[in-house]
Amino acid sequence: MKTKFKPKAAFGTLAVMAVVAGLLGGCATTGPEKTRTLVPTGQGTVIYLEKYEFKPPMGGWSMMKNVEGGDFELGFFRFEKGEFPSQTTFMYDDQPYGSSQDLEKRADYYCTKFLFNSGIDLEVKKRERLTINGRDALALYMEGQNNIAKEKARSKVYLIKKGSRIVSFVCTQWRPLNASYSEEPFEQYEAFVQSFKFAKKDFYESFEEELKKAGL
């Protein structure tokens, strides 16, 4: 994940990102698109482009998706009450910073790049090894502030093993220096992460299986 969404700092190139305003509106979209973006399961979750199943956030969140590849796979954002930059984003990324297949080493590198261009003086408050949906994972709890811009940020990142690869989830909340953080968006993020399932094998999994069959 190479960039983060902020009005003052462009989130990648707008040409590679589509913002779907109104979550349920995405579920009801009609037109020439063969695959509906979000399909409700009737069990409180949705299927995204036939690839992922998860519990979507409720209460003013809008969806972000890449249409030509880019810095993240899918995510949600919400502008919140209060002075700029009161907002929260959370995202799933199948290609987080780095290349190491070791969680600890990947986390070390990730922390050197995360929010690098934001001006935030970031500090890792806690690192925690855990299991998420049966997969080995590492959680990073980070906070920092930019005294010049008078803003601060709090982030929670999950790096998760998926076969021989590592994927990530990240939630970042922005606030003015004198404002308080809110736990409610992080609770919605947790529900998203814990409910997240891979609806079908991706290219890398299929490729690895073919290599094993070939004895490579």
Number of C-alpha atoms within 10 A of each C-alpha: 23 18 19 22 15 14 10 9 11 11 15 15 10 10 9 14 20 14 15 16 15 13 19 16 12 16 16 12 13 11 7 7 8 8 12 17 18 22 19 17 12 7 7 10 18 20 22 19 14 15 13 14 22 21 22 24 20 11 10 13 21 21 22 21 19 17 13 9 10 17 21 23 17 19 21 23 23 17 15 15 9 12 11 15 21 20 21 25 25 29 25 22 21 19 17 21 22 16 13 14 14 12 18 15 12 18 21 12 14 20 17 12 14 20 20 14 11 17 15 19 14 21 13 13 10 11 15 11 15 13 13 17 12 8 12 15 21 21 21 19 16 19 18 19 21 16 13 8 12 13 20 25 25 19 22 20 22 24 25 23 20 16 12 11 16 24 18 23 24 22 23 23 23 24 23 20 15 10 13 12 16 12 10 9 23 19 12 18 25 18 15 21 22 13 16 20 15 13 14 11 10 10 8 13 15 10 12 14 12 12 11 9 9 8 7 8
